[in-house]
Structure formats: structure tokens, C-alpha cells
Amino acid sequence: MEINTIAEYRKKYHEKLNEGISDLHKIAEIPTTSPSYTVKYSHGDQTMLAASDESGEVYIISIAGDSSVSISSQFRAHHNSIFDTSWSFDDTKLLTASGDLTGMVWDLERKESETLVGHGGSIKCIKSVPNTREVYATAARDGFIYFWDARCPGKINENRTEHEPVGFITGKHKETGKKNRIQQGSTIGFTGIEFLGNHLIASVEQNEASVKIWDIRKIMGGKGNKKKPVNYAAKIDPWTWRRTQMSHDISTKIYGQDFYKTYDLFNKEEQNRELSVGNSWISLSPNGVSLMVSSLKNVVYVYKNLNTLDIEPPIQLIGHRASFYVKGCFSSQSTHVVSGSLDGPMFIWDTEKPDEPWRVITGHVTETNSVDWSSGSSLFLASTSDDCCVNIWDF
């Protein structure tokens, strides 16, 4: 498929509307004080979501039964840009990650907060560890993923409770056989993390196309482990399946005269490509089966099955324009993927018919950064943008 302009996508989209496919319409536009980078629905309540902006403001947004939308609470969480917001698994706490090098944990009912300190770069992602209330993970551009346990006593500093990490992963290493060594001056920076069950975490970086999977039991499971860097358990990229296939062909002697020459060339090309273009985001489908990766190559990769990551090629979704701030996610039924875009539209793809976008929604006038689909329902979408507003969408 070769479609090069938004106008062509819009034309195809309107053709589908004429066939009776329902449209997506904006039900509210919530102004923010500055460009907004993140929006997130709560886990259990599809009528409550949190957004944040470049000035450090957080907006708790409520959707009423008649689809009216309002800001139920607004407060200053950080003194710098907030790059990610997330909810604890029981929705009692809101997590924020900022360019001020800290993460925050907000108890909205008690109006109390705790601070996560230790990163040396902007924090790009913050998550709750599955099935826990007070254990969190953060990923930052300093090349570290930190783990935090709020059950451990914190330190009081200027009337705020500060927590230090209890474990870490570092991307600042180079592989030397069975050993890892910290590589000083490395430009590796994490841009996203996602838990794959209770014991595995997947990460993406700003300057590498691969997804790395780590076993956090090796990080947090024993005394002194938090002091030792560990290697990842697995590493995949959009071409892993091909390398696996070639290795199988070699082992079974299914190859022609020029196979080894082609294989060597392929490996060199892949090594260069892996280092050239990174990823901005990663997200697990609600059914826990598929993985979505937002690549800076203007592609969203969907790995359909976590059990076949190394033997099946990922689906490639195209049409949008990527940036370090553009994120995507799955629909609540895990059947569709939605992404923001540098040029403004919001793109939605059907993963069973991925050749072209299912919908292209133009609601923002500048870069659409973050999008989220309400949990447990296909009714509501939310999007944030550089145009200083949060849009709420309904079918």
C-alpha cells in the first residue's frame, strides 16, 4: 500500500462513512495551561481520567451520565513537564513522571503525596507493578529503570516524604560475553516500560529498535541484588523473526549457493538498523496477548502474540508521523490500535485489517501526543495535544 498524504487517508475514511460505518465525534474539549503530553483513564471507572501538561499541572476529568465533561480537580504536581501519568491498580493513587527528575505518588482522597527521587534524567514513564498497591517502576532518559516500594519508610525532606529506589535496570552497559560493564557516556535512554505479567518487564529506548525483556525477580528478589546490573532475558526487534528463520534454514540445510553471503550481509544491515532508529512508547493489550511499539520510523509495530515474538513478523501500521512525544495504545477489546501523530490527526487501525487506517480523526490543530481508550468499554477515547487541550471522543 502506498498512501502518502493525510488527504488520501481522509478520502478513504469518508468512503467508509458513506458505507454506514459510525463516525467518532468530539464531546468535550478541556483547556490546559500549556501543551499536554499525557492522558490516562482509570482502570475501573471509564468516566474518570487524568491529564497533565508541560507546566506541571494535573487535571482530574469526570464524564457524567449524560456525556457532559468537567474538571473535578486540578493541582500543581511538578515544576516541570509531566511526561506520563498512570493509576495504581486499585485506582486509589495517581502516579506522575516529570522532567524535574522526580516521580510522584498522589493519594487523591487524602490529598497526600510521596516523592520518588534518584533519577538523573527526565522520567518518561511510570507504572504500578501488577497486583500491588505500593510498588512502582519508572523509566528515564538517564538510562535507568528504577523500582520503588512505598511500604519502605521514606525520608522527610522539607515536609515531603522521599523514597529511594529498591532495585534498578540499566541500559548503560555493553555486552561482553557473559558480563555487563557500565559504559560511561552512553546515550541510551529509556522511553517506555510495560509489565508482561508479574515477573517480566519490557522496555524500549530512544536510540535502538529493539524491545528488551527483563526478569525483575533477578533485580528485587534477593539481598544485594539492587546493587548489581543484570542483563536482559530476551531481546526482539522487527527483524528477529527473519533471523530466527535463517538460523533454522542453516540448521536444516535449507539454503542455496549464495545463502551464507546473504546471511552475513543481512546481519550487518540489521546491526546498523537496530542502532539507527529507536522507539517512543510501548503498550500491552488489555487481554495480555499482544504488544504495541511506537517506532520513531513512523511505524507502529504490533507483536500479535507474546508466545511467538521470535518467529512471527510484527504487523506494521503506517500513516501517522512519529515523534518522541507521540504515544499509542490498544482498544479495550484489544482489536484496534490508536496513535497520535506529529501532524495532528489521531489514527486508528484494525489489527485484523492493518493495510490502512480504519479511521483518521482530525480534532487537534497541532501534534497529538498521547491517546487513551477507556477500559471496559469502546465508548470513550481521549487525546492530548500541543494545542493546549484534552479532547474526549465518543462513537
N, C-alpha and C positions, 0 to 999 in steps of 0.2 A: 504494500500500500504506500502510495506517495501522495500525501496531502501536506502542503507546505504553508498554508495560511489559515488564520483563525476564521476568515470569511468562508472558506471552503468547509470547515468543520461546522460552522453555523448553518450553512445551506443544507448540509446533510441532516443536521439536527432538526431543522424546521420541516424537512421532508418527513421525518419520523413523527413529528407533531401532527402533521396532516393525516397521518395514518391512524391517529387516535391514541397515541402514546401520551400519557399525562405529563404536564409541564411541572416545573419546580418554581414556586413563587416566593418572593421575599415577604415575610410577615412582620419584620421589625428591623430597624437599623439603630443600634446603640452607639452613640458617640463616645470616643475615648479622647483623652487629653493629648495623646501622641500616637504614632504608629503602633499597631498591636501585632505581636508575634505569636500569640498562643491562645487557644481556647479549648476547653475540655468539659464535656458533660460528666456529671457524677455517675457512679456505677449503677446505683439502684433507683435513681429518680431522673427520668428523662425530661423533667421540667425544670431542672436546675443545672446551671453550668457556670464555669468560672473563666474569665478572660483577663488578660493583663496587657500592659503596654510598655513603651520604651522609657517612660518616666518613672516606672516602678509601681504604678497603680494597679490594684486588683479590683475587678468588678464581679460581684456575685449576681447572676442574672436569673430571673424566675419567669417561667412561662405558665400563664393561668389557663384554666379550663377552656376559656373562650379564645385561646391563642394570643391573648394580649401579653406583651413582654415588658418587663420593668427591671430596673436595677434595685435589688433588695438590700445590697450592702456595697460600699466602696471604701477602700482604705489604702494607705501608702505602705507597701510591703518592703520595698527596696529603694535605694537611692541610685539605681542604675537600671538598665533594661532588664526586663524579665523575659527569658527565652523559653521557659517551659513551665506549665502548671500541671498538676496531677492530683488525684484524690487518693486518700488511703482507702483500703479495700472495704472498710465499713462506712466510708463517706463522712466520718466524723472530723477529719482533718484535711486541710488543703496544703499541698506542697508546692513551693515555688523555687525556681532556679534562676540565678541572675548573673549579670555581668559584673556585679560588685564582688564576685568570688565566693559568695555565700549561698547556701540553700536555707530555706525557712520552712518550718512546720507550724501551721496555724490551726489552733483549736477555735473554730468559728463560734461555737456555743459559749465557751468560757472566755473568749476574747484573750487567749494567751498564745504565746509563740515561743519556739525554740530555734536556735540558730546552729547551722551546720558549717563549721569552719575548717579550713585546711587546704582548699584548692588554691592553685597559683595561676589559674586562668578562668575565663568566663565559663560558667556552668551551663551546658546546653541541654541537659536532660535530667529529670528526677523521677524516680519510680518507687512505689512500695514493693517490698518483697512479697510474693504471693502468700496469701493465707496468714499474714501477720498484720498487726496494728501499728507497730512502732519500730519496724526495721526498714531502712530505705537504702536506695542506691542513687548515686549521682555520677554523671559523666561530663568531663570538662575538656576544654581545649589545651589544658596543660599536659594532656596525655595520660590522665589517671581516671579510673573509675573507683570511687570510694563507697564503702558500706558503712552504715550508721545504725546504731542501736540506741533508741531514745530511752530504753529501760535502764541503761547505764547512767549513773549520776553525771550530770554536766557541771561545768564551772560557771560561776556567776561572774559576769564581766559587765560593768556599767548597767546593772539592773536587767541584764538579759542572760538567759541560760544558753551556754555554748557547749556543743558536743564535738568531740574529735572522732575521726573515723576509726572503726574497729577492724578494718581489712581493706585491701586495695588490689586493683589490677592496674598494670601499667602497659601502655603501648610503646613506651620508650625503651625498647630492647631490640636487639638484633639477634637473629637465630644463629647459633654457633654449635651445630650438632645437638647435643642433649642439654646444652647450657644456655642460659639467658644472661646478657650483660646489659646494664643500663647504658644507653647511648646518649652521651651528653650532647646538647644542642639539637636534639631531634625535633622535627616539626610536626610529629604525629599529634593529632588532636581528636578526641572522641566527639562525635556529633549526635549520637543516639545509642540507647540501650533498650533491650526488651527481654523480659524473662520468658524462658521456654519451660514452664513448669516450676517446681520448687527449687531445683538444684542447678539449672543451667541458665546462663545469661548470654545473649547475643549482642555484639557491639558493631558499630560502623564508625568509620573515620573520615576525616576531611580530605585525605590525600591518598586513599587506597580503595580499590573497587571491591575488596573482599568483605565478607561478614565473618567475624571471629566468634567462636562459641567457647565459653569458659565454664568450668565446673566450680561453682562457688564453695563447694564443700572443702576444696583444697585451700581456700582462702580464709574461711571463717570456722573451719571445723576442728582446729587443734591449737594448742598453746604455741604462741610464737609465729603462727602462720601469717599473721597480718604484717610481719616484718619482711617476708620473703616474696619477691616477684615470682609468679608462676607463668607457665606457658599456656596457650590456649589448647583446648581439647580438640577442636576442629576448625577448619578454615575453608570457606566456599566462596566462589565468585561466579559471575555469569558464564564462565567457560569451564568450570570444574567438570561438568558432565562430559565435555568433549575430551578432556584429558583422561578421565576415567575410561571412556570408550576406547581411546587409543591404547591405553595400558592393557585393556582386555584384549584388543586385537593383537598386540605384541605377544601376550602370554599364550594366546591360542593360535598364533602364527597365521592370522587372517590379515595379510598385508601384501602389497605389491613390491615391485622393484625399487620404487622411489619412496617407500614408506618412511624409512629412517631419516632421510633428508627432510621430508615434510614434517616429521615429528620434531626434529631438532629446531627447525625454523619456527614451528608453532610455539614451542616453549619459550624461545627468545622473544617472540612477539608478545606473548601473554605476559611475560615478566615486565616488559615495558608498559603495557596497557594497564596492568594492575597498579602500577605506581603513578599513573598519569592522572586519573580522574577518580575522585572519592564519592562519598555519599553524604546526604544531609539528614536522613531520617530512617528509622526502621520501626515496623509495627507488626504485631501478631494479630491474626484474625480472631474474632470472638470465639469461634469454635476450636481454637487452638491447633489448627491443622496447617495453615498457610502463613507465609512470611512475606511482607511487603518491604521493599527497599527503595527509597528515593535517591536516584543517582544524579550526580551533577552533569551527566551526559545528556540531560533532557529525556531520560527514560525512567519509568517506574518498573522495577523488576518484581515479579510475583513468583515466589517459590511455592508451588501448589501443595506440596506435601513434605513435611519435615522429615519423613522417613526415607525420602528419595532425593535429598538435596544434591547428592553427588552423582546421580545417574540420569536425572531428567533436566532438560534445559528450562530455565525460568521463562515465564511469559513476559513479553516486553510490551509495555503500554506507552504510547507516544502521543504527542500533540501539544503538551504543555511545555513551558520553559522553566528550567530549574534555577535555583539559587541556594545559597547557604541557609536561607530562612524558609524555603518552601517545604511544607510537610504534607503527608498524606495519611490515609487510614482506610480500613475496611468498613463496609456497611455492617449493620447489626446482625444481618443474616450471613455474613462472610461471602456474599455473592458478587459484590461490587467493590470497587476501589475509587476513592475520591482524592483529588490533589489540588492544591493551589497552583499558581503559575506566576512567573515574573511579569507577564504582560497583562495580568488582571483576571482572566476568566477562571472559573472553577471547573475542572474536568472530572467526569465520572465515567468509569469503564465497567462493562460487564465482563467478568473474568472468563465466562464461557464463550464470549464473542469479542475477543480482545483486539481485533484488527483495527477498530476505530473507536473513538469515544462514544459512549452511549448518550451522554449529554454534555453540552458545553454551556455553562451558565455565566453570563456577563452581568455582575452586580457591583463589582468594585471598579474604581477608575484607575487604580494603581495596583502594584503587586499584591496578590492574595497569598498570604504567608501560611497560615495554619487553618486546618479544617477538622471538623469532628462530626461524627454521626452518633445520634443519641442511642444509648444502649437499650436493648429490649424492644426497640420499635424502629420502623423505617420512616417515621413521620418527619423527624426534625434533623436538619443539618445546620451547622454553624460555621462561619468563616470570618477570619480577621485579615486586616489589610494595612498597607501603608497610608491609606486614605483616612485613617483615624476613626474607624468604625468597626463594629461587630455586626454582621448580618445573620439573621435567623431565617431559615428557609423551611418551607413546608410543601408537601405534594398536594 
